[in-house]
Amino acid sequence: MKYLVTIMPREEALDPQGRAVQSTLNRLGFKVQDCRVGKVVVVDLADGSNESQNLEAVKKMAQTVLSNPLIETFEVRTL
Amino acid sequence: MKYLVTIMPREEALDPQGRAVQSTLNRLGFKVQDCRVGKVVVVDLADGSNESQNLEAVKKMAQTVLSNPLIETFEVRTL
């Protein structure tokens, strides 16, 4: 079972990587107003547990390992 | 108009970051079989063009700036 975890910088947090990408794109002539850069992690769980247990496990991974809750938000979805 | 670009390492490419995340998760007791790490870029285009032009522009950004086609694939979707 595969799960997609999307991690984005919080709206109120600075996103230096996004700013850098935006300024590069603007320099190349693309009219970009704003740009945010985040991460995606595709997690493939070993079978055995049921789906709701899996989802709980992935949420725990996202909260404790994959994201920094102070500056990032995450979203989990089943693939 | 906002567009979401998801960039993932190709299946056949090594993904050292994914391997590192997987081994960390396994060490912490999560039963993860496989793990791939990619990037997401949310691009907010200045209004003015129509949607199909915008989508073309975002695809061009993804292909030329945001991803490395040799080792990564990308996917664009409207938000």
Backbone of each chain as nested JSON, in Angstrom:
{
  "chains": [
    {"id": "A", "residues": [
      {"number": 1, "name": "MET", "atoms": {"N": [0.842, -1.197, 0.0], "CA": [0.0, 0.0, 0.0], "C": [0.877, 1.248, 0.0]}},
      {"number": 2, "name": "LYS", "atoms": {"N": [0.633, 2.141, -0.967], "CA": [1.464, 3.336, -1.084], "C": [0.722, 4.579, -0.618]}},
      {"number": 3, "name": "TYR", "atoms": {"N": [1.456, 5.427, 0.07], "CA": [0.897, 6.673, 0.574], "C": [1.756, 7.835, 0.111]}},
      {"number": 4, "name": "LEU", "atoms": {"N": [1.091, 8.933, -0.203], "CA": [1.8, 10.129, -0.651], "C": [1.74, 11.173, 0.455]}},
      {"number": 5, "name": "VAL", "atoms": {"N": [2.893, 11.587, 0.94], "CA": [2.938, 12.64, 1.951], "C": [3.483, 13.9, 1.28]}},
      {"number": 6, "name": "THR", "atoms": {"N": [2.696, 14.964, 1.316], "CA": [3.135, 16.235, 0.735], "C": [3.437, 17.201, 1.864]}},
      {"number": 7, "name": "ILE", "atoms": {"N": [4.639, 17.742, 1.865], "CA": [5.072, 18.637, 2.941], "C": [5.363, 20.008, 2.347]}},
      {"number": 8, "name": "MET", "atoms": {"N": [4.662, 21.022, 2.849], "CA": [4.856, 22.381, 2.323], "C": [5.261, 23.324, 3.447]}},
      {"number": 9, "name": "PRO", "atoms": {"N": [6.05, 24.347, 3.121], "CA": [6.329, 25.363, 4.141], "C": [5.039, 26.08, 4.507]}},
      {"number": 10, "name": "ARG", "atoms": {"N": [4.866, 26.4, 5.808], "CA": [3.666, 27.135, 6.229], "C": [3.594, 28.48, 5.508]}},
      {"number": 11, "name": "GLU", "atoms": {"N": [2.351, 28.947, 5.302], "CA": [2.141, 30.222, 4.608], "C": [2.943, 31.35, 5.261]}},
      {"number": 12, "name": "GLU", "atoms": {"N": [2.979, 31.332, 6.598], "CA": [3.603, 32.447, 7.313], "C": [5.124, 32.285, 7.422]}},
      {"number": 13, "name": "ALA", "atoms": {"N": [5.622, 31.106, 7.01], "CA": [7.06, 30.88, 7.099], "C": [7.754, 31.386, 5.834]}},
      {"number": 14, "name": "LEU", "atoms": {"N": [8.97, 31.872, 6.0], "CA": [9.776, 32.237, 4.838], "C": [10.069, 30.982, 4.048]}},
      {"number": 15, "name": "ASP", "atoms": {"N": [10.201, 31.113, 2.75], "CA": [10.531, 29.964, 1.923], "C": [11.66, 30.371, 0.97]}},
      {"number": 16, "name": "PRO", "atoms": {"N": [12.889, 30.381, 1.478], "CA": [14.02, 30.878, 0.685], "C": [14.205, 30.106, -0.624]}},
      {"number": 17, "name": "GLN", "atoms": {"N": [13.911, 28.787, -0.599], "CA": [14.06, 27.997, -1.817], "C": [13.026, 28.453, -2.865]}},
      {"number": 18, "name": "GLY", "atoms": {"N": [11.812, 28.693, -2.383], "CA": [10.767, 29.188, -3.284], "C": [11.121, 30.542, -3.874]}},
      {"number": 19, "name": "ARG", "atoms": {"N": [11.678, 31.429, -3.052], "CA": [12.091, 32.746, -3.539], "C": [13.172, 32.627, -4.593]}},
      {"number": 20, "name": "ALA", "atoms": {"N": [14.114, 31.711, -4.361], "CA": [15.209, 31.516, -5.316], "C": [14.675, 30.991, -6.641]}},
      {"number": 21, "name": "VAL", "atoms": {"N": [13.77, 30.014, -6.57], "CA": [13.189, 29.456, -7.797], "C": [12.403, 30.545, -8.528]}},
      {"number": 22, "name": "GLN", "atoms": {"N": [11.626, 31.318, -7.755], "CA": [10.837, 32.379, -8.377], "C": [11.72, 33.389, -9.092]}},
      {"number": 23, "name": "SER", "atoms": {"N": [12.81, 33.795, -8.45], "CA": [13.636, 34.811, -9.095], "C": [14.349, 34.24, -10.323]}},
      {"number": 24, "name": "THR", "atoms": {"N": [14.706, 32.969, -10.289], "CA": [15.285, 32.339, -11.487], "C": [14.275, 32.324, -12.621]}},
      {"number": 25, "name": "LEU", "atoms": {"N": [13.038, 31.893, -12.299], "CA": [11.994, 31.826, -13.33], "C": [11.715, 33.211, -13.912]}},
      {"number": 26, "name": "ASN", "atoms": {"N": [11.641, 34.215, -13.03], "CA": [11.4, 35.582, -13.525], "C": [12.535, 36.033, -14.438]}},
      {"number": 27, "name": "ARG", "atoms": {"N": [13.76, 35.721, -14.033], "CA": [14.912, 36.107, -14.838], "C": [14.858, 35.473, -16.227]}},
      {"number": 28, "name": "LEU", "atoms": {"N": [14.281, 34.269, -16.292], "CA": [14.182, 33.568, -17.578], "C": [12.956, 34.003, -18.385]}},
      {"number": 29, "name": "GLY", "atoms": {"N": [12.198, 34.969, -17.862], "CA": [11.078, 35.514, -18.622], "C": [9.722, 34.929, -18.273]}},
      {"number": 30, "name": "PHE", "atoms": {"N": [9.669, 33.994, -17.322], "CA": [8.371, 33.462, -16.906], "C": [7.739, 34.418, -15.906]}},
      {"number": 31, "name": "LYS", "atoms": {"N": [6.462, 34.767, -16.124], "CA": [5.793, 35.729, -15.236], "C": [5.194, 34.999, -14.042]}},
      {"number": 32, "name": "VAL", "atoms": {"N": [6.005, 34.812, -13.02], "CA": [5.571, 34.079, -11.83], "C": [5.418, 35.051, -10.673]}},
      {"number": 33, "name": "GLN", "atoms": {"N": [4.215, 35.039, -10.055], "CA": [3.917, 35.952, -8.953], "C": [4.429, 35.422, -7.627]}},
      {"number": 34, "name": "ASP", "atoms": {"N": [4.298, 34.116, -7.462], "CA": [4.709, 33.508, -6.204], "C": [5.084, 32.06, -6.457]}},
      {"number": 35, "name": "CYS", "atoms": {"N": [5.927, 31.538, -5.603], "CA": [6.428, 30.186, -5.804], "C": [6.786, 29.6, -4.436]}},
      {"number": 36, "name": "ARG", "atoms": {"N": [6.274, 28.403, -4.14], "CA": [6.601, 27.738, -2.881], "C": [7.142, 26.361, -3.22]}},
      {"number": 37, "name": "VAL", "atoms": {"N": [8.183, 25.967, -2.515], "CA": [8.78, 24.664, -2.782], "C": [8.603, 23.76, -1.569]}},
      {"number": 38, "name": "GLY", "atoms": {"N": [8.108, 22.561, -1.801], "CA": [7.926, 21.588, -0.735], "C": [8.49, 20.241, -1.123]}},
      {"number": 39, "name": "LYS", "atoms": {"N": [8.186, 19.246, -0.303], "CA": [8.689, 17.893, -0.56], "C": [7.524, 16.937, -0.713]}},
      {"number": 40, "name": "VAL", "atoms": {"N": [7.73, 15.853, -1.448], "CA": [6.788, 14.739, -1.421], "C": [7.549, 13.477, -1.061]}},
      {"number": 41, "name": "VAL", "atoms": {"N": [6.935, 12.669, -0.241], "CA": [7.518, 11.377, 0.093], "C": [6.479, 10.312, -0.208]}},
      {"number": 42, "name": "VAL", "atoms": {"N": [6.851, 9.358, -1.059], "CA": [5.973, 8.225, -1.324], "C": [6.444, 7.08, -0.437]}},
      {"number": 43, "name": "VAL", "atoms": {"N": [5.581, 6.65, 0.46], "CA": [5.933, 5.613, 1.419], "C": [5.184, 4.334, 1.049]}},
      {"number": 44, "name": "ASP", "atoms": {"N": [5.927, 3.249, 0.853], "CA": [5.3, 1.964, 0.538], "C": [5.375, 1.089, 1.788]}},
      {"number": 45, "name": "LEU", "atoms": {"N": [4.212, 0.862, 2.396], "CA": [4.19, 0.103, 3.649], "C": [4.144, -1.398, 3.386]}},
      {"number": 46, "name": "ALA", "atoms": {"N": [4.853, -2.131, 4.211], "CA": [4.749, -3.59, 4.164], "C": [3.306, -3.958, 4.485]}},
      {"number": 47, "name": "ASP", "atoms": {"N": [2.765, -4.916, 3.745], "CA": [1.372, -5.289, 3.983], "C": [1.227, -5.922, 5.358]}},
      {"number": 48, "name": "GLY", "atoms": {"N": [0.006, -6.152, 5.763], "CA": [-0.187, -6.832, 7.028], "C": [-1.18, -6.108, 7.901]}},
      {"number": 49, "name": "SER", "atoms": {"N": [-1.059, -4.784, 7.97], "CA": [-2.011, -4.044, 8.801], "C": [-3.191, -3.618, 7.935]}},
      {"number": 50, "name": "ASN", "atoms": {"N": [-4.23, -3.191, 8.57], "CA": [-5.359, -2.685, 7.79], "C": [-5.117, -1.224, 7.422]}},
      {"number": 51, "name": "GLU", "atoms": {"N": [-5.99, -0.719, 6.559], "CA": [-5.744, 0.595, 5.982], "C": [-5.752, 1.726, 6.999]}},
      {"number": 52, "name": "SER", "atoms": {"N": [-6.645, 1.648, 7.984], "CA": [-6.709, 2.766, 8.932], "C": [-5.481, 2.781, 9.837]}},
      {"number": 53, "name": "GLN", "atoms": {"N": [-4.974, 1.569, 10.178], "CA": [-3.72, 1.514, 10.95], "C": [-2.559, 2.078, 10.141]}},
      {"number": 54, "name": "ASN", "atoms": {"N": [-2.51, 1.692, 8.834], "CA": [-1.469, 2.2, 7.951], "C": [-1.484, 3.722, 7.89]}},
      {"number": 55, "name": "LEU", "atoms": {"N": [-2.692, 4.264, 7.707], "CA": [-2.832, 5.711, 7.572], "C": [-2.353, 6.407, 8.84]}},
      {"number": 56, "name": "GLU", "atoms": {"N": [-2.7, 5.817, 10.002], "CA": [-2.237, 6.386, 11.266], "C": [-0.716, 6.367, 11.348]}},
      {"number": 57, "name": "ALA", "atoms": {"N": [-0.12, 5.237, 10.898], "CA": [1.34, 5.111, 10.938], "C": [1.995, 6.164, 10.051]}},
      {"number": 58, "name": "VAL", "atoms": {"N": [1.419, 6.358, 8.854], "CA": [2.013, 7.329, 7.928], "C": [1.886, 8.747, 8.49]}},
      {"number": 59, "name": "LYS", "atoms": {"N": [0.742, 9.04, 9.117], "CA": [0.576, 10.365, 9.724], "C": [1.61, 10.59, 10.822]}},
      {"number": 60, "name": "LYS", "atoms": {"N": [1.879, 9.517, 11.588], "CA": [2.87, 9.632, 12.658], "C": [4.268, 9.874, 12.083]}},
      {"number": 61, "name": "MET", "atoms": {"N": [4.592, 9.134, 11.0], "CA": [5.887, 9.365, 10.333], "C": [5.996, 10.809, 9.875]}},
      {"number": 62, "name": "ALA", "atoms": {"N": [4.901, 11.291, 9.239], "CA": [4.916, 12.639, 8.678], "C": [5.139, 13.673, 9.782]}},
      {"number": 63, "name": "GLN", "atoms": {"N": [4.462, 13.46, 10.911], "CA": [4.511, 14.425, 11.999], "C": [5.853, 14.408, 12.731]}},
      {"number": 64, "name": "THR", "atoms": {"N": [6.413, 13.203, 12.885], "CA": [7.591, 13.098, 13.742], "C": [8.91, 13.076, 12.974]}},
      {"number": 65, "name": "VAL", "atoms": {"N": [8.893, 12.579, 11.743], "CA": [10.158, 12.413, 11.025], "C": [10.231, 13.254, 9.759]}},
      {"number": 66, "name": "LEU", "atoms": {"N": [9.153, 13.217, 8.968], "CA": [9.239, 13.791, 7.628], "C": [9.071, 15.304, 7.602]}},
      {"number": 67, "name": "SER", "atoms": {"N": [8.321, 15.84, 8.556], "CA": [8.105, 17.294, 8.529], "C": [8.558, 17.93, 9.832]}},
      {"number": 68, "name": "ASN", "atoms": {"N": [8.751, 19.222, 9.766], "CA": [9.0, 20.016, 10.958], "C": [7.753, 20.853, 11.201]}},
      {"number": 69, "name": "PRO", "atoms": {"N": [6.911, 20.44, 12.189], "CA": [5.597, 21.073, 12.367], "C": [5.668, 22.576, 12.656]}},
      {"number": 70, "name": "LEU", "atoms": {"N": [6.821, 23.046, 13.13], "CA": [6.951, 24.48, 13.402], "C": [6.869, 25.309, 12.132]}},
      {"number": 71, "name": "ILE", "atoms": {"N": [7.453, 24.797, 11.06], "CA": [7.523, 25.599, 9.834], "C": [6.877, 24.922, 8.631]}},
      {"number": 72, "name": "GLU", "atoms": {"N": [6.379, 23.693, 8.831], "CA": [5.81, 22.982, 7.687], "C": [4.461, 22.359, 8.034]}},
      {"number": 73, "name": "THR", "atoms": {"N": [3.627, 22.218, 7.014], "CA": [2.385, 21.465, 7.158], "C": [2.471, 20.253, 6.242]}},
      {"number": 74, "name": "PHE", "atoms": {"N": [1.698, 19.214, 6.562], "CA": [1.727, 18.05, 5.687], "C": [0.326, 17.539, 5.408]}},
      {"number": 75, "name": "GLU", "atoms": {"N": [0.238, 16.706, 4.416], "CA": [-1.027, 16.138, 3.944], "C": [-0.727, 14.721, 3.508]}},
      {"number": 76, "name": "VAL", "atoms": {"N": [-1.555, 13.766, 3.931], "CA": [-1.33, 12.368, 3.556], "C": [-2.466, 11.909, 2.656]}},
      {"number": 77, "name": "ARG", "atoms": {"N": [-2.117, 11.2, 1.582], "CA": [-3.195, 10.664, 0.748], "C": [-2.797, 9.283, 0.226]}},
      {"number": 78, "name": "THR", "atoms": {"N": [-3.784, 8.416, 0.082], "CA": [-3.534, 7.051, -0.382], "C": [-3.336, 7.064, -1.891]}},
      {"number": 79, "name": "LEU", "atoms": {"N": [-2.368, 6.302, -2.366], "CA": [-2.133, 6.247, -3.826], "C": [-2.836, 5.041, -4.439]}}
    ]},
    {"id": "B", "residues": [
      {"number": 1, "name": "MET", "atoms": {"N": [-3.595, 32.244, -10.885], "CA": [-3.829, 30.821, -11.161], "C": [-2.653, 30.022, -10.627]}},
      {"number": 2, "name": "LYS", "atoms": {"N": [-2.956, 29.028, -9.8], "CA": [-1.883, 28.257, -9.183], "C": [-1.75, 26.881, -9.818]}},
      {"number": 3, "name": "TYR", "atoms": {"N": [-0.528, 26.45, -9.986], "CA": [-0.248, 25.138, -10.567], "C": [0.679, 24.366, -9.638]}},
      {"number": 4, "name": "LEU", "atoms": {"N": [0.433, 23.082, -9.55], "CA": [1.254, 22.218, -8.705], "C": [2.137, 21.349, -9.594]}},
      {"number": 5, "name": "VAL", "atoms": {"N": [3.437, 21.476, -9.437], "CA": [4.359, 20.635, -10.204], "C": [4.972, 19.624, -9.236]}},
      {"number": 6, "name": "THR", "atoms": {"N": [4.785, 18.35, -9.515], "CA": [5.358, 17.301, -8.67], "C": [6.51, 16.649, -9.423]}},
      {"number": 7, "name": "ILE", "atoms": {"N": [7.667, 16.624, -8.811], "CA": [8.868, 16.089, -9.456], "C": [9.356, 14.887, -8.66]}},
      {"number": 8, "name": "MET", "atoms": {"N": [9.452, 13.738, -9.32], "CA": [9.889, 12.514, -8.632], "C": [11.107, 11.926, -9.334]}},
      {"number": 9, "name": "PRO", "atoms": {"N": [11.982, 11.262, -8.58], "CA": [13.078, 10.543, -9.245], "C": [12.498, 9.43, -10.103]}},
      {"number": 10, "name": "ARG", "atoms": {"N": [13.091, 9.177, -11.276], "CA": [12.62, 8.089, -12.133], "C": [12.751, 6.762, -11.405]}},
      {"number": 11, "name": "GLU", "atoms": {"N": [11.858, 5.822, -11.745], "CA": [11.873, 4.5, -11.111], "C": [13.258, 3.85, -11.191]}},
      {"number": 12, "name": "GLU", "atoms": {"N": [13.888, 3.999, -12.36], "CA": [15.162, 3.328, -12.568], "C": [16.34, 4.099, -11.971]}},
      {"number": 13, "name": "ALA", "atoms": {"N": [16.091, 5.315, -11.506], "CA": [17.185, 6.097, -10.929], "C": [17.34, 5.772, -9.438]}},
      {"number": 14, "name": "LEU", "atoms": {"N": [18.564, 5.826, -8.98], "CA": [18.792, 5.687, -7.544], "C": [18.173, 6.875, -6.829]}},
      {"number": 15, "name": "ASP", "atoms": {"N": [17.736, 6.674, -5.621], "CA": [17.161, 7.774, -4.847], "C": [17.768, 7.737, -3.448]}},
      {"number": 16, "name": "PRO", "atoms": {"N": [18.987, 8.262, -3.333], "CA": [19.693, 8.168, -2.053], "C": [18.922, 8.807, -0.896]}},
      {"number": 17, "name": "GLN", "atoms": {"N": [18.205, 9.901, -1.194], "CA": [17.445, 10.56, -0.132], "C": [16.31, 9.637, 0.352]}},
      {"number": 18, "name": "GLY", "atoms": {"N": [15.666, 8.977, -0.623], "CA": [14.611, 8.021, -0.263], "C": [15.149, 6.866, 0.569]}},
      {"number": 19, "name": "ARG", "atoms": {"N": [16.321, 6.363, 0.18], "CA": [16.929, 5.273, 0.944], "C": [17.255, 5.702, 2.365]}},
      {"number": 20, "name": "ALA", "atoms": {"N": [17.751, 6.931, 2.489], "CA": [18.095, 7.437, 3.819], "C": [16.849, 7.568, 4.692]}},
      {"number": 21, "name": "VAL", "atoms": {"N": [15.768, 8.108, 4.106], "CA": [14.518, 8.264, 4.856], "C": [13.982, 6.887, 5.25]}},
      {"number": 22, "name": "GLN", "atoms": {"N": [14.039, 5.958, 4.289], "CA": [13.534, 4.611, 4.571], "C": [14.297, 3.967, 5.729]}},
      {"number": 23, "name": "SER", "atoms": {"N": [15.627, 4.093, 5.7], "CA": [16.388, 3.416, 6.757], "C": [16.144, 4.084, 8.114]}},
      {"number": 24, "name": "THR", "atoms": {"N": [15.941, 5.402, 8.102], "CA": [15.597, 6.082, 9.36], "C": [14.254, 5.591, 9.888]}},
      {"number": 25, "name": "LEU", "atoms": {"N": [13.257, 5.527, 8.983], "CA": [11.917, 5.079, 9.395], "C": [11.973, 3.639, 9.91]}},
      {"number": 26, "name": "ASN", "atoms": {"N": [12.72, 2.782, 9.21], "CA": [12.836, 1.395, 9.666], "C": [13.489, 1.324, 11.047]}},
      {"number": 27, "name": "ARG", "atoms": {"N": [14.535, 2.127, 11.232], "CA": [15.228, 2.146, 12.514], "C": [14.287, 2.566, 13.643]}},
      {"number": 28, "name": "LEU", "atoms": {"N": [13.324, 3.439, 13.304], "CA": [12.375, 3.906, 14.317], "C": [11.204, 2.949, 14.515]}},
      {"number": 29, "name": "GLY", "atoms": {"N": [11.218, 1.832, 13.768], "CA": [10.185, 0.822, 13.995], "C": [9.04, 0.85, 13.004]}},
      {"number": 30, "name": "PHE", "atoms": {"N": [9.068, 1.771, 12.044], "CA": [8.019, 1.795, 11.021], "C": [8.374, 0.769, 9.95]}},
      {"number": 31, "name": "LYS", "atoms": {"N": [7.399, -0.063, 9.583], "CA": [7.663, -1.12, 8.585], "C": [7.451, -0.565, 7.177]}},
      {"number": 32, "name": "VAL", "atoms": {"N": [8.501, 0.043, 6.641], "CA": [8.417, 0.657, 5.319], "C": [9.219, -0.179, 4.325]}},
      {"number": 33, "name": "GLN", "atoms": {"N": [8.554, -0.577, 3.207], "CA": [9.192, -1.407, 2.195], "C": [10.018, -0.588, 1.221]}},
      {"number": 34, "name": "ASP", "atoms": {"N": [9.477, 0.569, 0.875], "CA": [10.147, 1.414, -0.093], "C": [9.757, 2.854, 0.172]}},
      {"number": 35, "name": "CYS", "atoms": {"N": [10.61, 3.772, -0.239], "CA": [10.385, 5.171, 0.043], "C": [11.071, 5.988, -1.054]}},
      {"number": 36, "name": "ARG", "atoms": {"N": [10.34, 6.893, -1.68], "CA": [10.925, 7.762, -2.702], "C": [10.659, 9.202, -2.294]}},
      {"number": 37, "name": "VAL", "atoms": {"N": [11.657, 10.051, -2.459], "CA": [11.493, 11.449, -2.077], "C": [11.567, 12.329, -3.319]}},
      {"number": 38, "name": "GLY", "atoms": {"N": [10.586, 13.198, -3.471], "CA": [10.56, 14.122, -4.595], "C": [10.294, 15.54, -4.123]}},
      {"number": 39, "name": "LYS", "atoms": {"N": [10.054, 16.425, -5.084], "CA": [9.799, 17.825, -4.774], "C": [8.43, 18.236, -5.299]}},
      {"number": 40, "name": "VAL", "atoms": {"N": [7.844, 19.228, -4.641], "CA": [6.665, 19.88, -5.224], "C": [6.943, 21.36, -5.318]}},
      {"number": 41, "name": "VAL", "atoms": {"N": [6.513, 21.954, -6.405], "CA": [6.631, 23.396, -6.557], "C": [5.245, 23.93, -6.884]}},
      {"number": 42, "name": "VAL", "atoms": {"N": [4.759, 24.861, -6.061], "CA": [3.496, 25.526, -6.356], "C": [3.832, 26.848, -7.027]}},
      {"number": 43, "name": "VAL", "atoms": {"N": [3.403, 26.992, -8.271], "CA": [3.727, 28.183, -9.059], "C": [2.463, 29.009, -9.212]}},
      {"number": 44, "name": "ASP", "atoms": {"N": [2.535, 30.288, -8.819], "CA": [1.386, 31.182, -8.967], "C": [1.683, 32.123, -10.122]}},
      {"number": 45, "name": "LEU", "atoms": {"N": [0.963, 31.941, -11.218], "CA": [1.226, 32.75, -12.407], "C": [0.479, 34.071, -12.348]}},
      {"number": 46, "name": "ALA", "atoms": {"N": [1.133, 35.127, -12.836], "CA": [0.453, 36.406, -12.995], "C": [-0.69, 36.189, -13.973]}},
      {"number": 47, "name": "ASP", "atoms": {"N": [-1.858, 36.782, -13.678], "CA": [-3.0, 36.598, -14.568], "C": [-2.716, 37.258, -15.913]}},
      {"number": 48, "name": "GLY", "atoms": {"N": [-3.594, 37.052, -16.846], "CA": [-3.425, 37.718, -18.142], "C": [-3.54, 36.734, -19.285]}},
      {"number": 49, "name": "SER", "atoms": {"N": [-2.87, 35.589, -19.161], "CA": [-2.957, 34.622, -20.257], "C": [-4.124, 33.677, -20.002]}},
      {"number": 50, "name": "ASN", "atoms": {"N": [-4.478, 32.916, -21.0], "CA": [-5.537, 31.936, -20.789], "C": [-4.941, 30.657, -20.206]}},
      {"number": 51, "name": "GLU", "atoms": {"N": [-5.828, 29.768, -19.798], "CA": [-5.39, 28.612, -19.026], "C": [-4.468, 27.683, -19.809]}},
      {"number": 52, "name": "SER", "atoms": {"N": [-4.737, 27.492, -21.114], "CA": [-3.91, 26.541, -21.868], "C": [-2.502, 27.111, -22.066]}},
      {"number": 53, "name": "GLN", "atoms": {"N": [-2.417, 28.446, -22.253], "CA": [-1.095, 29.08, -22.353], "C": [-0.331, 28.935, -21.043]}},
      {"number": 54, "name": "ASN", "atoms": {"N": [-1.053, 29.178, -19.927], "CA": [-0.438, 29.04, -18.604], "C": [0.115, 27.635, -18.4]}},
      {"number": 55, "name": "LEU", "atoms": {"N": [-0.7, 26.652, -18.747], "CA": [-0.306, 25.262, -18.546], "C": [0.936, 24.941, -19.375]}},
      {"number": 56, "name": "GLU", "atoms": {"N": [0.973, 25.449, -20.586], "CA": [2.156, 25.248, -21.436], "C": [3.392, 25.866, -20.801]}},
      {"number": 57, "name": "ALA", "atoms": {"N": [3.207, 27.083, -20.256], "CA": [4.33, 27.788, -19.628], "C": [4.843, 26.99, -18.43]}},
      {"number": 58, "name": "VAL", "atoms": {"N": [3.913, 26.471, -17.616], "CA": [4.327, 25.725, -16.428], "C": [5.046, 24.441, -16.827]}},
      {"number": 59, "name": "LYS", "atoms": {"N": [4.549, 23.777, -17.89], "CA": [5.225, 22.571, -18.369], "C": [6.635, 22.889, -18.836]}},
      {"number": 60, "name": "LYS", "atoms": {"N": [6.789, 24.043, -19.484], "CA": [8.118, 24.432, -19.965], "C": [9.056, 24.697, -18.77]}},
      {"number": 61, "name": "MET", "atoms": {"N": [8.51, 25.394, -17.746], "CA": [9.302, 25.621, -16.523], "C": [9.752, 24.295, -15.931]}},
      {"number": 62, "name": "ALA", "atoms": {"N": [8.786, 23.367, -15.829], "CA": [9.068, 22.084, -15.192], "C": [10.159, 21.34, -15.952]}},
      {"number": 63, "name": "GLN", "atoms": {"N": [10.062, 21.395, -17.278], "CA": [10.982, 20.64, -18.117], "C": [12.376, 21.257, -18.138]}},
      {"number": 64, "name": "THR", "atoms": {"N": [12.422, 22.59, -18.131], "CA": [13.72, 23.231, -18.353], "C": [14.394, 23.684, -17.065]}},
      {"number": 65, "name": "VAL", "atoms": {"N": [13.612, 24.008, -16.052], "CA": [14.22, 24.584, -14.848], "C": [14.024, 23.713, -13.611]}},
      {"number": 66, "name": "LEU", "atoms": {"N": [12.786, 23.252, -13.422], "CA": [12.462, 22.629, -12.139], "C": [12.914, 21.176, -12.036]}},
      {"number": 67, "name": "SER", "atoms": {"N": [12.966, 20.474, -13.172], "CA": [13.346, 19.063, -13.098], "C": [14.564, 18.786, -13.959]}},
      {"number": 68, "name": "ASN", "atoms": {"N": [15.195, 17.677, -13.694], "CA": [16.269, 17.173, -14.545], "C": [15.71, 15.945, -15.263]}},
      {"number": 69, "name": "PRO", "atoms": {"N": [15.344, 16.098, -16.546], "CA": [14.634, 15.018, -17.25], "C": [15.414, 13.702, -17.308]}},
      {"number": 70, "name": "LEU", "atoms": {"N": [16.728, 13.771, -17.155], "CA": [17.528, 12.543, -17.178], "C": [17.192, 11.627, -16.01]}},
      {"number": 71, "name": "ILE", "atoms": {"N": [16.953, 12.214, -14.861], "CA": [16.761, 11.392, -13.67], "C": [15.418, 11.617, -12.981]}},
      {"number": 72, "name": "GLU", "atoms": {"N": [14.631, 12.579, -13.495], "CA": [13.366, 12.887, -12.828], "C": [12.209, 12.958, -13.827]}},
      {"number": 73, "name": "THR", "atoms": {"N": [11.017, 12.66, -13.335], "CA": [9.807, 12.882, -14.129], "C": [8.969, 13.922, -13.403]}},
      {"number": 74, "name": "PHE", "atoms": {"N": [8.104, 14.607, -14.161], "CA": [7.254, 15.6, -13.493], "C": [5.819, 15.477, -13.954]}},
      {"number": 75, "name": "GLU", "atoms": {"N": [4.964, 16.122, -13.213], "CA": [3.522, 16.077, -13.441], "C": [2.996, 17.448, -13.062]}},
      {"number": 76, "name": "VAL", "atoms": {"N": [2.153, 18.035, -13.905], "CA": [1.611, 19.366, -13.614], "C": [0.116, 19.241, -13.418]}},
      {"number": 77, "name": "ARG", "atoms": {"N": [-0.378, 19.928, -12.371], "CA": [-1.837, 19.921, -12.212], "C": [-2.302, 21.281, -11.698]}},
      {"number": 78, "name": "THR", "atoms": {"N": [-3.496, 21.666, -12.135], "CA": [-4.057, 22.96, -11.75], "C": [-4.594, 22.866, -10.328]}},
      {"number": 79, "name": "LEU", "atoms": {"N": [-4.352, 23.904, -9.541], "CA": [-4.872, 23.892, -8.157], "C": [-6.203, 24.649, -8.074]}}
    ]}
  ]
}
